[in-house]
């Protein structure tokens, strides 16, 4: 049976999506399996989650949908068919979603139909632990920022190469057939100043729900997949090396006492006979001077 840890690992590769409940905008991601589901949702001020196994889903479905007598897998399948289109920006017209804050977290209410009967569901989300927030949001965002920075630098390098190529054509006498295609040489510093003064305010003025556009969702998925791949490599490397023996780390706690022969040998080595001449220190060998090549300076 797939446990909650495996469900969360599957959730990690799911990108964040922007959803609106009433006037409130959230970022959310969800993963459904036959054994349960896990939902992660944030308003960029707080992050909440709920993880429910098949037993919990079955118990709650009996409380909320007393007229429905379908298998738990049918409930999970129906919930998946309602939530996934919502996160894809194509919510079901016959389904309504609402949310409200509770003392313990966030509650998301779903109202729809199943087998011609009313279908209700409540997601009871509690505050997500710090490690989960870091794993699903903070660390991927940092890596995405780094990836985008490298991407920008590569594009700047390509622009400078193109400018050099165009300048070479001009110096060779080439001319544009359409003057409207003429461009000015790229100036990185001027571009950065213009971006900060004009483009950045527009980006920051967009609603918080637009934080993950389609291109960024693809980048998020690629980043977390690479992180998971690197984690598996590290784990395999650690498993291959194995634990270091304790004796090699701490040494022998109680070294054996020296034998009588060792004591005798140590004593004889420490006593120098008076008749033996003192050993002279060895001087470093003189290095041979390199011979000058003939014919170079003559």
N, C-alpha and C positions, 0 to 999 in steps of 0.2 A: 504494500500500500504506500502510496506516495505521501510522505510526511509534510509537515508545515515548512521544514527547511528546504525541501525540494520544490515545494510550491513557490517559496520566496525566490529561489534561484531561477525558476521559470519566469517569475514576475520581473526579475532584473532586466531581462532582455526585451521586455515590453516598453515601448516609448511612452513618455508622458503625452497627454492630450488635454486640450483646453475644453472645459465644459461649463455651461451656465445653468444655474438653478435659480430661477427668479431673477433678481438683480445681482446676484453674487456669482463671481467667476472663480473657477477652481482649476487646478491641474490634477489629473487623476490617471491611474493605470490599474489594470485588473487582470487577473489570470484565473481561468476556470479549468477544473479537471473533474473527472468522475468522482474523485475522492473529496472534493471541496473547492473552496475558492479563497483568494486573498485580494483585498482591495486596499489601495494606497491613494490618499487624496490630500490635497494641500491648497490653502488659500494664500500661500507665500508668507503667511505669518505663523501658521501652525501646520503640523502634519499629523494626520490620523490614519489609522489602518484597522482592518478587521480580517482575521483569518478564521475560517469556519470549516470544519470537516463535515463529512456526509451525515454523521449522527446529529450534529448541531443543526444542520440544514433541515433534516427530517423533523426534528422536534419543533423548530420554529415554524415550519410550513404547516404543521398540524394546528398550531396556535393561531396563525394568521389566515389560513385557508381551510376552514373546517369542512367545507363542501367539496373540496378537491381530495381525491384519493388516488393520486398518481405516485409513481416511484420517485425516490429522491433524485435519481439521474435526470428525470424529466424536469424537475424544478431547476436543477443546475443548468440543464440545456436551455430552458426558457430564460433564465437570468442572463446567461451568456448571450443569447439572441437579442436581449434588450439592452445590455450594457455595451457590447462591442459596437453596434451601430451608433450609439450615443457618443462614444469616444472617437468614432470616425467622422463625426459631424453630420450623421444621417439618422437622427433619432426617429423612432417609430411614432407615427402620428397619433396612434390610439393609446400611447403610453405617456404617463405624466410622472415627473420626478420633482421632489421637493426635499429640502434639507433644513435642519434647524440645530442649533447648538444645544447641548445638554450639559448637565453637571459633570458627566464623565467623559464627554467628548463631542462627537458629531453624529447625528442620525440622518440617514438618507432613506426617504420613503419612496417606494415604487408602486404604481398602480397601473395594472394592465389586465389582460385576459389570457386564459389558458383553457383550452377545450370548451370554449363558449361560456366559461364561468369567470367571475371576477378573480383576479390574481393580485395578491398584495405581497410586498416584501419590504422588510426594514433592515438596512445595514447599520449595525451598531458599532461605530468606529471609536476607538480609544486613542489617546496620544501615542504616536509612534516612538519607539526608543531611539536614542541618539545614534546608535550604530546603524540602524535601518535608514535613518535620514541621511547619514553620511554615505552609506553604500549606494542608495538609489538616487540621491540628488547632489550632495556636495562634491564628492569625488568625481563623478562623471562630468559635472559642470566645469570643474577645474581642468580636467583633461580635454574637454571640448574647447575651452578657452585657449589652451596651449596648442591644440590642433589647428584652430582657426588662425592663431598668430603665425604658425609656420606656413599656413596656406597663403596668408597675406604677403609674407616675405618672399615666397616663391613667385607670386603674381607680380610683385614689384620687380623682382629680378628679370622676369620675362618681359615686362614693359620696357625696362632699360635696354635689354637686348634688341627689342623691336625698334626702339628709337635709334640705336646705333646702326641697325640694318638700313633703316629708312635714310639716315644721314649719309650712309655710304652710297645709296642709290642716287641721292641728290648731287653728291660730289661727282658722280660718274656721268651726270647730265640727264638723268631720268626725270620726267615731269609727270604730274598727275593728270589724268584725262578728265577727271571731275574735281573741280576745286573744292567742292563741299566736303570732300573726304579728307581735306588737309587737317592735321592735328598738331598741337604744340607739344614739344618734348615734355615728358613726364617729370615733374618736380615732386619728389617724395615729401619734403618738408611742407610745401605749399598745400599738397593734398591732405596731409594730416591736419593742418590748421583749418582747412575748409571743412573737413569731416567733423572735427570737434565743435566748430562754430555753427554749422548748418545741419548736418545729418544727424548727429547725436541727439540734439534736442527733439527731433522728430521721432526718433526711436524710443526715447524715454517717455514721450507723450502718448505712446500707444498703450492700450490697456494691458494689465498684467497677464490676462489670459492668453495674449498672443506670444507668450514667452517661448513656446515650442511650435514654430512653423514646421511645415512638412520637411524641408531640407534639414532642419535641426533635429527633427525626430529620427531621421536616417543616421545623422552623425551620432546621436545619443546611442542608438542601437549598436553602431559599429564600435564605439568607444567601450561600452560595457562588455561586448563580446571579446574585444582584445584584452580587457582586464581579466575576464574569466579565463581566457586562454593562457595568459601569463601566470595566473594563480595555479592552474593545473600543472604547468611546467615546473613551477617552484615546488609544488607538492610531490611530483614525481622525483625531482632531484633530491628532496629530503628523504623520501622513501628509499631511494637507491643508496644514498650514503649511509643511512642507518644511524642509530644512536652511538655516541662515542663512549667506549668503556669507561667505567668510573675510575678505575685505577690509573688510566692515562690522564684523567682530569685532575684528580686530587693527589695522586701519588700514593705510596704505601704509607698508611697511617702510623705504623709502628715498625720502623726498619729493624731487621734482626741485629742483635749485638755482634760485634766482630769476634771472630774465632781467635784462638790462641796463636795460630799461625799468622793470621792477618796482623795481630798486634806486634808479633816479632818482626814481620817484614816491614811494618810501618816504622818501628823503632830503629831498625837498621838503616832504613832510607833516610831517616831524619838525622842520623849521626854521621858526620863526615870524618874519615881518618885524617890525622894530622900530617901523615907522610904523603898523602895524595895531593898533587899539584892542583891549584885552583884553575877552573876552566875559564879560558879567556873568552870574552864576548866576541861574537862574529861580526865583522864589519860588512856593510852592504857592498855587494860587488859593483865595481865601477862599470858604467854603461859605455859601450863602444861608441865613439863619435861617428856620426854618419859621414861617409865619404862624399865629397862634392862630385856631381856628375861632370864628366869631362866634356868640354866643347860648348857648355852653356854660357860660361862667363869668360872664357879665354878669348 
